[in-house]
Amino acid sequence: MHITTSVSGAAAQITPHGAIDYDTLPALRAAAAGLPHDVTQVTWNLYDASFIDVSGLHLLTDTPHQDGRPPRQTEVAGLTPQSLRLLRLASELFPAQEFARLLPATTPTARAA
């Protein structure tokens, strides 16, 4: 897995290139933990994530509160059909985790068969 990180002021974008699963989760968490202390907004750009399992959901709910850092707002961009389906399913099954806030304002609906 290759990870691209960019920082602009208090905002950062992390772009994983490849599958997001249990094996790649530690490297992705390390990328988020290595962000500067003043970063308060993290966008996970998933356009190049070839596959995402439940580990990807953990990334979206992890909010570091260490070393006196302020809480980070998490956003997603570049949702692929698979990641969008996973996020929708998670928002239905686990409403308390508030995955619905990460969904685009308008998402395509499934076509009737």
Secondary structure as the mmCIF struct_conf table of DSSP 4:
data_model
#
loop_
_struct_conf.conf_type_id
_struct_conf.id
_struct_conf.beg_label_comp_id
_struct_conf.beg_label_asym_id
_struct_conf.beg_label_seq_id
_struct_conf.end_label_comp_id
_struct_conf.end_label_asym_id
_struct_conf.end_label_seq_id
STRN STRN1 HIS A 2 SER A 8
TURN_TY1_P TURN_TY1_P1 GLY A 9 ALA A 10
STRN STRN2 ALA A 11 HIS A 17
BEND BEND1 GLY A 18 GLY A 18
STRN STRN3 ILE A 20 ILE A 20
BEND BEND2 ASP A 21 ASP A 21
TURN_TY1_P TURN_TY1_P2 TYR A 22 THR A 24
HELX_RH_AL_P HELX_RH_AL_P1 LEU A 25 ALA A 33
TURN_TY1_P TURN_TY1_P3 GLY A 34 GLY A 34
BEND BEND3 LEU A 35 LEU A 35
TURN_TY1_P TURN_TY1_P4 HIS A 37 ASP A 38
STRN STRN4 GLN A 41 ASN A 45
TURN_TY1_P TURN_TY1_P5 TYR A 47 ASP A 48
BEND BEND4 SER A 50 SER A 50
STRN STRN5 ILE A 52 ILE A 52
HELX_RH_AL_P HELX_RH_AL_P2 VAL A 54 THR A 61
TURN_TY1_P TURN_TY1_P6 ASP A 67 GLY A 68
HELX_LH_PP_P HELX_LH_PP_P1 ARG A 69 ARG A 72
STRN STRN6 GLN A 73 ALA A 77
BEND BEND5 GLY A 78 GLY A 78
HELX_RH_AL_P HELX_RH_AL_P3 PRO A 81 LEU A 93
HELX_RH_3T_P HELX_RH_3T_P1 PRO A 95 GLN A 97
TURN_TY1_P TURN_TY1_P7 GLU A 98 GLU A 98
HELX_RH_3T_P HELX_RH_3T_P2 PHE A 99 LEU A 102
BEND BEND6 LEU A 103 LEU A 103
BEND BEND7 ALA A 105 THR A 106
HELX_LH_PP_P HELX_LH_PP_P2 PRO A 108 ALA A 112
#
